[in-house]
Amino acid sequence: MLSQAVGYAIQALGHVAAAGGKPVLVKEIAEAGDIPGPYLAKIVNSLAKRGVLFTQRGVGGGVTLARPATEISLFDLCEAMDDPVIQPRCMLGTAVCSDDRACPAHKFWTSNRAKILDFLKNTLVADVAAFETRRRWKGGSPPDSSAGATRLPILPGGM
C-alpha cells in the first residue's frame, strides 16, 4: 500500500496534468481532492524541491508539472516522496532476507513486489489525469483535452 502522502501526490499531479499546462492553485487542488491544504502544501514543496513540479507565487502563479505527464510515473512519485513500498525490504521485517537466506515469505514477496514495482513504473501521471478528466466529465469530451493525458488507465478496477 502506498503512503497517504504519495496517494495525495498522485491525486494532485493528476489534477495539475488535467489542467493542460495552466498553473493550478494549491488551494484548488486541495479542494478538488479533499486533501488538507497545509499537508498538500508540504507535499507540493517537496515535489518542487525534487524537480517534479514548478511553483510560482503571485498573480498568475500556481503549480505546473516540471515535465510532461507522460514522463512522470507513479514510481517517480514514490521515489520523490521516499515511499517505503519501493524499498527493498523483507515483507516480514527480518533483518537479512535474500535468495541465500530467505524468510518464509521470500518467494511470494519477491514475485509480488516485482509486479507492484512494474505497475508503478508503467502507470503515468497522464493515466491519472485521463481518469480524472473522464470522471469529471462523465465520459463526455472536456473543453480542453490538451493535458497530454491520452493513455488509458491500467489501474485495476478502472482506478
Backbone as CSV, one residue per row, in Angstrom:
resi,resn,N_x,N_y,N_z,CA_x,CA_y,CA_z,C_x,C_y,C_z
1,MET,0.845,-1.169,0.000,0.000,0.000,0.000,0.897,1.242,0.000
2,LEU,0.496,2.218,-0.779,1.241,3.465,-0.834,0.915,4.329,0.381
3,SER,1.861,5.165,0.748,1.627,6.071,1.867,0.562,7.100,1.486
4,GLN,-0.031,7.692,2.501,-1.038,8.730,2.270,-0.437,9.897,1.490
5,ALA,0.801,10.265,1.791,1.451,11.377,1.096,1.581,11.084,-0.395
6,VAL,1.954,9.865,-0.752,2.073,9.513,-2.170,0.695,9.488,-2.824
7,GLY,-0.293,8.977,-2.123,-1.656,8.995,-2.661,-2.120,10.407,-2.957
8,TYR,-1.867,11.325,-2.033,-2.227,12.721,-2.258,-1.414,13.323,-3.406
9,ALA,-0.136,12.961,-3.491,0.714,13.469,-4.578,0.184,13.002,-5.928
10,ILE,-0.239,11.752,-6.003,-0.790,11.217,-7.251,-2.051,11.973,-7.638
11,GLN,-2.948,12.164,-6.673,-4.178,12.925,-6.936,-3.845,14.333,-7.418
12,ALA,-2.933,14.984,-6.719,-2.582,16.367,-7.030,-1.984,16.485,-8.422
13,LEU,-1.053,15.606,-8.765,-0.424,15.686,-10.078,-1.400,15.336,-11.191
14,GLY,-2.324,14.423,-10.921,-3.374,14.137,-11.905,-4.209,15.369,-12.179
15,HIS,-4.519,16.112,-11.126,-5.304,17.341,-11.265,-4.514,18.408,-12.030
16,VAL,-3.242,18.552,-11.697,-2.392,19.540,-12.376,-2.239,19.168,-13.846
17,ALA,-2.018,17.892,-14.132,-1.857,17.452,-15.524,-3.128,17.700,-16.329
18,ALA,-4.276,17.488,-15.713,-5.554,17.691,-16.406,-5.798,19.160,-16.737
19,ALA,-5.052,20.067,-16.101,-5.203,21.498,-16.378,-4.513,21.905,-17.682
20,GLY,-3.822,20.991,-18.324,-3.248,21.259,-19.631,-2.134,22.288,-19.643
21,GLY,-1.339,22.358,-18.597,-0.209,23.283,-18.565,-0.497,24.614,-17.911
22,LYS,-1.754,24.857,-17.581,-2.107,26.095,-16.890,-1.786,25.943,-15.404
23,PRO,-1.245,26.980,-14.763,-0.955,26.891,-13.327,-2.237,26.666,-12.518
24,VAL,-2.123,25.811,-11.513,-3.256,25.494,-10.651,-2.872,25.853,-9.217
25,LEU,-3.761,26.531,-8.527,-3.505,26.906,-7.139,-3.578,25.683,-6.229
26,VAL,-2.703,25.630,-5.244,-2.691,24.529,-4.280,-4.050,24.435,-3.596
27,LYS,-4.653,25.576,-3.304,-5.975,25.592,-2.658,-7.007,24.876,-3.533
28,GLU,-6.953,25.114,-4.846,-7.894,24.483,-5.774,-7.670,22.966,-5.815
29,ILE,-6.403,22.550,-5.839,-6.077,21.125,-5.854,-6.578,20.468,-4.570
30,ALA,-6.341,21.118,-3.447,-6.763,20.588,-2.151,-8.278,20.418,-2.098
31,GLU,-9.001,21.423,-2.571,-10.466,21.349,-2.559,-10.970,20.258,-3.494
32,ALA,-10.395,20.170,-4.683,-10.836,19.174,-5.665,-10.581,17.750,-5.174
33,GLY,-9.481,17.557,-4.463,-9.134,16.219,-3.997,-9.486,15.933,-2.557
34,ASP,-10.129,16.902,-1.897,-10.459,16.769,-0.472,-9.202,16.408,0.338
35,ILE,-8.149,17.184,0.085,-6.850,16.989,0.728,-6.622,18.165,1.670
36,PRO,-6.166,17.924,2.891,-5.876,19.045,3.794,-4.843,19.999,3.156
37,GLY,-5.212,21.265,3.039,-4.380,22.262,2.367,-2.949,22.363,2.875
38,PRO,-2.740,22.495,4.199,-1.368,22.596,4.699,-0.519,21.353,4.392
39,TYR,-1.143,20.176,4.471,-0.432,18.939,4.162,-0.065,18.895,2.676
40,LEU,-1.012,19.288,1.819,-0.738,19.318,0.387,0.360,20.324,0.062
41,ALA,0.360,21.465,0.739,1.404,22.469,0.510,2.787,21.881,0.796
42,LYS,2.906,21.070,1.841,4.187,20.419,2.153,4.568,19.420,1.070
43,ILE,3.593,18.667,0.594,3.842,17.689,-0.466,4.297,18.408,-1.734
44,VAL,3.600,19.478,-2.102,3.945,20.250,-3.298,5.358,20.817,-3.164
45,ASN,5.678,21.334,-1.994,7.013,21.876,-1.751,8.078,20.791,-1.932
46,SER,7.823,19.624,-1.391,8.760,18.512,-1.511,8.932,18.096,-2.971
47,LEU,7.830,18.013,-3.703,7.900,17.629,-5.114,8.589,18.699,-5.956
48,ALA,8.428,19.951,-5.584,9.117,21.037,-6.291,10.626,20.950,-6.047
49,LYS,11.015,20.667,-4.804,12.441,20.528,-4.491,13.077,19.365,-5.241
50,ARG,12.286,18.353,-5.535,12.793,17.162,-6.232,12.640,17.261,-7.748
51,GLY,12.188,18.422,-8.238,12.120,18.641,-9.678,10.932,18.026,-10.388
52,VAL,9.883,17.678,-9.644,8.695,17.096,-10.253,7.699,18.190,-10.632
53,LEU,7.634,19.242,-9.838,6.711,20.354,-10.051,7.468,21.673,-10.111
54,PHE,6.847,22.641,-10.775,7.280,24.032,-10.699,6.221,24.767,-9.894
55,THR,6.645,25.680,-9.045,5.695,26.522,-8.317,6.031,27.971,-8.604
56,GLN,4.992,28.780,-8.713,5.158,30.207,-8.981,4.192,30.975,-8.086
57,ARG,4.732,31.885,-7.294,3.889,32.715,-6.429,3.368,33.917,-7.207
58,GLY,2.353,34.539,-6.649,1.856,35.792,-7.199,0.747,35.612,-8.217
59,VAL,0.382,36.744,-8.826,-0.693,36.766,-9.823,-0.314,35.850,-10.983
60,GLY,-1.219,34.982,-11.367,-0.964,34.047,-12.459,-0.103,32.873,-12.037
61,GLY,0.201,32.796,-10.758,1.047,31.723,-10.255,0.261,30.468,-9.965
62,GLY,0.954,29.487,-9.469,0.349,28.213,-9.127,1.347,27.098,-9.331
63,VAL,0.836,25.918,-9.545,1.646,24.717,-9.687,1.511,24.186,-11.107
64,THR,2.650,23.824,-11.716,2.656,23.163,-13.018,3.632,21.993,-12.953
65,LEU,3.484,21.066,-13.875,4.389,19.929,-13.934,5.743,20.378,-14.476
66,ALA,6.804,19.813,-13.956,8.153,20.150,-14.409,8.503,19.421,-15.709
67,ARG,7.797,18.355,-16.000,7.965,17.642,-17.271,6.614,17.054,-17.661
68,PRO,6.458,16.587,-18.885,5.146,16.087,-19.320,4.610,14.959,-18.449
69,ALA,3.295,14.909,-18.329,2.626,13.887,-17.524,2.920,12.486,-18.049
70,THR,3.251,12.375,-19.325,3.586,11.086,-19.921,5.000,10.637,-19.552
71,GLU,5.735,11.500,-18.855,7.098,11.161,-18.445,7.267,11.051,-16.933
72,ILE,6.165,11.115,-16.196,6.214,11.001,-14.732,5.420,9.763,-14.331
73,SER,6.116,8.776,-13.790,5.447,7.539,-13.365,5.094,7.616,-11.884
74,LEU,4.229,6.723,-11.469,3.906,6.642,-10.048,5.148,6.232,-9.261
75,PHE,6.028,5.448,-9.880,7.287,5.088,-9.244,8.121,6.337,-8.970
76,ASP,8.153,7.269,-9.930,8.876,8.531,-9.742,8.357,9.271,-8.507
77,LEU,7.041,9.270,-8.330,6.455,9.944,-7.170,6.811,9.215,-5.883
78,CYS,6.812,7.884,-5.932,7.221,7.112,-4.750,8.670,7.426,-4.387
79,GLU,9.531,7.540,-5.389,10.932,7.897,-5.132,11.036,9.293,-4.537
80,ALA,10.329,10.237,-5.137,10.387,11.626,-4.667,9.885,11.771,-3.246
81,MET,8.924,10.935,-2.854,8.332,11.012,-1.522,8.918,9.972,-0.562
82,ASP,9.958,9.267,-0.980,10.605,8.238,-0.164,9.607,7.221,0.386
83,ASP,8.718,6.749,-0.473,7.703,5.793,-0.041,8.333,4.433,0.253
84,PRO,7.989,3.828,1.377,8.562,2.524,1.744,8.254,1.401,0.751
85,VAL,7.188,1.525,-0.035,6.793,0.432,-0.926,7.886,0.106,-1.947
86,ILE,8.729,1.058,-2.284,9.775,0.784,-3.280,11.102,0.373,-2.652
87,GLN,11.172,0.375,-1.335,12.404,-0.012,-0.647,12.550,-1.535,-0.676
88,PRO,13.745,-2.034,-0.902,13.948,-3.488,-0.950,13.979,-4.105,0.448
89,ARG,12.810,-4.218,1.037,12.708,-4.735,2.401,11.999,-6.081,2.419
90,CYS,12.269,-6.820,3.462,11.599,-8.095,3.683,10.155,-7.835,4.107
91,MET,9.250,-8.606,3.563,7.838,-8.456,3.907,7.588,-8.713,5.391
92,LEU,8.335,-9.642,5.978,8.144,-9.996,7.379,9.035,-9.188,8.313
93,GLY,9.874,-8.343,7.736,10.709,-7.477,8.552,11.972,-8.114,9.086
94,THR,12.356,-9.265,8.548,13.596,-9.874,9.028,14.787,-9.047,8.563
95,ALA,15.808,-9.033,9.372,16.974,-8.197,9.089,17.683,-8.631,7.819
96,VAL,17.874,-9.926,7.661,18.575,-10.426,6.484,17.631,-11.347,5.724
97,CYS,17.290,-10.941,4.510,16.405,-11.744,3.679,16.914,-11.628,2.249
98,SER,17.408,-12.731,1.731,17.923,-12.758,0.365,17.661,-14.136,-0.211
99,ASP,18.057,-14.346,-1.452,17.881,-15.666,-2.045,18.671,-16.716,-1.268
100,ASP,19.804,-16.304,-0.716,20.640,-17.238,0.040,20.095,-17.518,1.442
101,ARG,19.496,-16.529,2.042,18.966,-16.669,3.400,17.539,-16.110,3.418
102,ALA,16.639,-16.879,2.874,15.275,-16.405,2.665,14.380,-16.633,3.878
103,CYS,13.449,-15.698,4.074,12.428,-15.848,5.108,11.289,-16.691,4.528
104,PRO,10.303,-17.073,5.323,9.194,-17.889,4.806,8.385,-17.208,3.702
105,ALA,8.390,-15.886,3.631,7.597,-15.166,2.627,8.430,-14.707,1.432
106,HIS,9.719,-15.059,1.397,10.637,-14.516,0.395,10.180,-14.785,-1.041
107,LYS,9.865,-16.011,-1.369,9.467,-16.354,-2.745,8.201,-15.592,-3.148
108,PHE,7.211,-15.589,-2.254,5.961,-14.861,-2.515,6.233,-13.370,-2.706
109,TRP,6.979,-12.778,-1.780,7.185,-11.341,-1.788,8.038,-10.899,-2.973
110,THR,9.037,-11.679,-3.333,9.886,-11.333,-4.469,9.050,-11.237,-5.737
111,SER,8.197,-12.199,-5.959,7.340,-12.219,-7.147,6.339,-11.070,-7.139
112,ASN,5.651,-10.898,-6.026,4.617,-9.872,-5.954,5.195,-8.466,-5.902
113,ARG,6.325,-8.285,-5.257,6.982,-6.975,-5.215,7.380,-6.556,-6.628
114,ALA,7.854,-7.495,-7.416,8.225,-7.194,-8.804,7.006,-6.714,-9.590
115,LYS,5.844,-7.321,-9.363,4.611,-6.899,-10.036,4.209,-5.488,-9.610
116,ILE,4.334,-5.205,-8.321,3.990,-3.873,-7.808,4.904,-2.817,-8.420
117,LEU,6.197,-3.087,-8.421,7.151,-2.124,-8.983,6.910,-1.921,-10.478
118,ASP,6.601,-2.990,-11.191,6.296,-2.879,-12.626,5.067,-1.995,-12.841
119,PHE,4.040,-2.226,-12.033,2.830,-1.405,-12.131,3.149,0.073,-11.888
120,LEU,3.908,0.369,-10.841,4.243,1.758,-10.510,5.085,2.404,-11.601
121,LYS,5.972,1.646,-12.213,6.833,2.181,-13.270,6.081,2.405,-14.576
122,ASN,5.008,1.647,-14.796,4.278,1.731,-16.062,2.972,2.499,-15.983
123,THR,2.634,3.013,-14.821,1.440,3.836,-14.678,1.907,5.282,-14.538
124,LEU,1.389,6.133,-15.401,1.865,7.507,-15.504,0.862,8.508,-14.939
125,VAL,1.372,9.677,-14.619,0.505,10.775,-14.196,-0.520,11.060,-15.298
126,ALA,-0.139,10.856,-16.551,-1.080,11.039,-17.660,-2.272,10.091,-17.529
127,ASP,-2.037,8.875,-17.047,-3.127,7.921,-16.835,-4.086,8.426,-15.762
128,VAL,-3.527,8.975,-14.706,-4.341,9.515,-13.605,-5.137,10.710,-14.115
129,ALA,-4.497,11.584,-14.893,-5.184,12.767,-15.435,-6.321,12.352,-16.365
130,ALA,-6.089,11.345,-17.199,-7.138,10.867,-18.108,-8.319,10.327,-17.321
131,PHE,-8.033,9.568,-16.278,-9.095,9.040,-15.425,-9.883,10.176,-14.778
132,GLU,-9.166,11.145,-14.205,-9.821,12.267,-13.538,-10.660,13.082,-14.516
133,THR,-10.150,13.280,-15.720,-10.894,14.038,-16.732,-12.181,13.303,-17.097
134,ARG,-12.085,11.992,-17.317,-13.286,11.213,-17.634,-14.266,11.236,-16.473
135,ARG,-13.752,11.124,-15.254,-14.624,11.129,-14.076,-15.372,12.453,-13.975
136,ARG,-14.652,13.550,-14.171,-15.268,14.867,-14.055,-16.292,15.133,-15.148
137,TRP,-16.015,14.627,-16.319,-16.892,14.923,-17.457,-17.835,13.766,-17.768
138,LYS,-17.889,12.772,-16.912,-18.812,11.639,-17.043,-18.793,11.052,-18.458
139,GLY,-17.585,10.903,-18.997,-17.446,10.283,-20.305,-17.579,11.234,-21.468
140,GLY,-17.968,12.479,-21.234,-18.072,13.451,-22.317,-16.722,14.034,-22.670
141,SER,-16.677,14.822,-23.697,-15.416,15.455,-24.091,-15.202,16.710,-23.271
142,PRO,-14.048,16.810,-22.605,-13.755,18.025,-21.857,-13.472,19.168,-22.813
143,PRO,-13.672,20.402,-22.358,-13.440,21.540,-23.233,-11.984,21.666,-23.653
144,ASP,-11.039,21.180,-22.850,-9.622,21.278,-23.178,-8.983,19.926,-22.941
145,SER,-8.733,19.193,-24.004,-8.134,17.873,-23.854,-6.649,17.900,-24.173
146,SER,-6.012,19.045,-23.969,-4.591,19.179,-24.276,-3.713,18.840,-23.080
147,ALA,-4.238,18.128,-22.110,-3.484,17.818,-20.898,-2.392,16.791,-21.142
148,GLY,-2.337,16.238,-22.349,-1.336,15.226,-22.607,-1.713,13.910,-21.954
149,ALA,-2.965,13.758,-21.609,-3.423,12.568,-20.909,-4.214,11.705,-21.871
150,THR,-3.534,11.109,-22.824,-4.226,10.342,-23.838,-4.191,8.848,-23.577
151,ARG,-3.339,8.382,-22.688,-3.259,6.951,-22.402,-4.461,6.514,-21.587
152,LEU,-4.836,5.287,-21.764,-5.915,4.730,-20.956,-5.337,4.243,-19.642
153,PRO,-6.067,4.416,-18.551,-5.557,3.939,-17.274,-5.455,2.425,-17.262
154,ILE,-4.415,1.927,-16.599,-4.226,0.490,-16.499,-4.435,0.021,-15.069
155,LEU,-5.044,0.862,-14.275,-5.234,0.540,-12.866,-6.369,-0.444,-12.689
156,PRO,-6.236,-1.386,-11.774,-7.299,-2.354,-11.519,-8.595,-1.662,-11.120
157,GLY,-9.689,-2.168,-11.607,-10.984,-1.619,-11.245,-11.227,-0.253,-11.833
158,GLY,-10.529,0.105,-12.922,-10.722,1.397,-13.560,-10.188,2.543,-12.729
159,MET,-9.334,2.253,-11.764,-8.694,3.210,-10.860,-9.700,3.659,-9.890
